[in-house]
Amino acid sequence: QTIAGEHGLDGSGHYTGSSDLQLERMNVYFNEASSKKYVPRAVLVDLEPAALDAVRAGPFGQLFRP
């Protein structure tokens, strides 16, 4: 959430920021997917089903590819 916020991304991965510098450096942590949506380049998470459900149900659950 912190890194997404610093780069101007909302919970669904769409850019809502106002700085050109944010967009220039977006590819450090995110890849651009279809329709101007950005997804994390890497996710470190426990693979236990309850942990995955918690991530998907959280405010940034739509940010990750299924």
Backbone as CSV, one residue per row, in Angstrom:
resi,resn,N_x,N_y,N_z,CA_x,CA_y,CA_z,C_x,C_y,C_z
1,GLN,0.817,-1.184,0.000,0.000,0.000,0.000,0.866,1.255,0.000
2,THR,1.933,1.209,0.761,2.793,2.389,0.850,3.434,2.714,-0.493
3,ILE,4.015,1.712,-1.130,4.697,1.946,-2.410,3.693,2.353,-3.485
4,ALA,2.529,1.720,-3.497,1.502,2.097,-4.475,1.081,3.547,-4.264
5,GLY,0.891,3.937,-3.027,0.515,5.312,-2.727,1.583,6.314,-3.131
6,GLU,2.842,5.958,-2.898,3.944,6.845,-3.271,4.037,7.025,-4.782
7,HIS,3.559,6.052,-5.530,3.601,6.133,-6.986,2.267,6.584,-7.586
8,GLY,1.309,6.954,-6.761,0.052,7.502,-7.256,-0.931,6.481,-7.774
9,LEU,-0.872,5.245,-7.269,-1.808,4.214,-7.716,-2.947,4.052,-6.725
10,ASP,-4.141,3.816,-7.258,-5.270,3.507,-6.383,-5.317,1.998,-6.145
11,GLY,-6.315,1.537,-5.422,-6.421,0.129,-5.058,-6.631,-0.819,-6.215
12,SER,-7.049,-0.313,-7.356,-7.249,-1.182,-8.520,-6.078,-1.144,-9.495
13,GLY,-5.040,-0.363,-9.180,-3.856,-0.311,-10.023,-3.858,0.780,-11.077
14,HIS,-4.812,1.682,-11.025,-4.870,2.782,-11.986,-4.142,3.999,-11.421
15,TYR,-3.427,4.685,-12.291,-2.661,5.859,-11.885,-3.595,7.028,-11.617
16,THR,-3.484,7.603,-10.424,-4.296,8.762,-10.057,-3.421,9.924,-9.600
17,GLY,-2.119,9.775,-9.736,-1.193,10.812,-9.293,-1.157,11.989,-10.246
18,SER,-0.288,12.943,-9.918,-0.206,14.147,-10.740,1.229,14.502,-11.115
19,SER,2.175,13.632,-10.833,3.577,13.943,-11.059,4.153,13.123,-12.214
20,ASP,4.849,13.796,-13.113,5.526,13.089,-14.202,6.628,12.190,-13.657
21,LEU,7.239,12.592,-12.564,8.299,11.793,-11.951,7.766,10.447,-11.463
22,GLN,6.540,10.425,-10.948,5.931,9.160,-10.523,5.812,8.205,-11.707
23,LEU,5.353,8.700,-12.829,5.189,7.855,-14.016,6.527,7.390,-14.580
24,GLU,7.536,8.246,-14.534,8.854,7.870,-15.042,9.435,6.685,-14.282
25,ARG,9.174,6.628,-12.997,9.782,5.593,-12.154,8.821,4.455,-11.813
26,MET,7.679,4.430,-12.447,6.667,3.412,-12.160,7.197,2.007,-12.427
27,ASN,8.017,1.847,-13.461,8.475,0.511,-13.844,9.482,-0.099,-12.870
28,VAL,9.898,0.631,-11.862,10.786,0.067,-10.844,10.046,-1.008,-10.056
29,TYR,8.794,-0.742,-9.703,8.015,-1.667,-8.879,6.817,-2.278,-9.592
30,PHE,6.380,-1.685,-10.703,5.144,-2.113,-11.348,5.340,-2.328,-12.843
31,ASN,4.568,-3.258,-13.401,4.484,-3.458,-14.846,3.148,-2.914,-15.320
32,GLU,3.146,-2.327,-16.517,1.889,-1.820,-17.071,1.165,-2.957,-17.769
33,ALA,-0.057,-3.205,-17.362,-0.895,-4.234,-17.973,-1.858,-3.540,-18.939
34,SER,-2.902,-4.227,-19.311,-3.870,-3.651,-20.242,-4.630,-2.490,-19.616
35,SER,-5.107,-1.627,-20.443,-5.931,-0.465,-20.082,-5.312,0.403,-18.989
36,LYS,-4.010,0.663,-19.116,-3.301,1.573,-18.200,-3.377,1.141,-16.737
37,LYS,-3.478,-0.143,-16.508,-3.474,-0.669,-15.143,-2.064,-1.147,-14.828
38,TYR,-1.606,-0.872,-13.631,-0.279,-1.286,-13.203,-0.402,-2.404,-12.175
39,VAL,0.466,-3.399,-12.309,0.478,-4.537,-11.377,1.883,-4.664,-10.799
40,PRO,1.998,-5.142,-9.558,3.317,-5.276,-8.933,4.208,-6.245,-9.705
41,ARG,5.488,-5.935,-9.760,6.447,-6.831,-10.416,6.723,-8.049,-9.558
42,ALA,6.611,-7.906,-8.245,6.854,-9.024,-7.329,5.942,-8.884,-6.120
43,VAL,5.513,-10.026,-5.606,4.681,-10.051,-4.405,5.228,-11.147,-3.501
44,LEU,5.547,-10.797,-2.279,6.003,-11.770,-1.299,4.880,-11.960,-0.292
45,VAL,4.295,-13.152,-0.291,3.144,-13.407,0.571,3.130,-14.876,0.970
46,ASP,2.612,-15.139,2.137,2.429,-16.506,2.608,1.389,-17.180,1.708
47,LEU,1.638,-18.414,1.300,0.728,-19.098,0.384,-0.390,-19.857,1.083
48,GLU,-0.505,-19.697,2.380,-1.610,-20.319,3.096,-2.913,-19.680,2.596
49,PRO,-3.959,-20.477,2.374,-5.209,-19.932,1.828,-5.771,-18.740,2.608
50,ALA,-5.692,-18.760,3.922,-6.231,-17.646,4.710,-5.455,-16.355,4.441
51,ALA,-4.146,-16.456,4.278,-3.336,-15.273,3.987,-3.666,-14.719,2.603
52,LEU,-3.823,-15.590,1.627,-4.190,-15.144,0.280,-5.565,-14.493,0.267
53,ASP,-6.500,-15.060,0.998,-7.841,-14.472,1.082,-7.791,-13.087,1.714
54,ALA,-6.942,-12.923,2.729,-6.816,-11.624,3.392,-6.264,-10.574,2.427
55,VAL,-5.300,-10.954,1.608,-4.747,-10.018,0.623,-5.808,-9.653,-0.407
56,ARG,-6.514,-10.642,-0.922,-7.549,-10.378,-1.937,-8.701,-9.542,-1.394
57,ALA,-9.016,-9.693,-0.112,-10.128,-8.955,0.487,-9.717,-7.558,0.951
58,GLY,-8.427,-7.279,0.984,-7.932,-5.989,1.455,-8.159,-4.875,0.451
59,PRO,-7.760,-3.657,0.814,-7.998,-2.499,-0.051,-7.249,-2.544,-1.382
60,PHE,-6.197,-3.361,-1.481,-5.445,-3.468,-2.724,-5.588,-4.843,-3.347
61,GLY,-6.643,-5.554,-3.027,-6.868,-6.894,-3.554,-7.029,-6.946,-5.061
62,GLN,-7.512,-5.867,-5.667,-7.700,-5.820,-7.121,-6.416,-5.471,-7.866
63,LEU,-5.368,-5.169,-7.122,-4.106,-4.768,-7.730,-3.341,-5.948,-8.305
64,PHE,-3.607,-7.144,-7.807,-2.836,-8.318,-8.185,-3.516,-9.101,-9.291
65,ARG,-2.713,-9.709,-10.142,-3.262,-10.593,-11.168,-3.791,-11.841,-10.485
66,PRO,-4.856,-12.417,-11.023,-5.406,-13.624,-10.383,-4.461,-14.808,-10.494
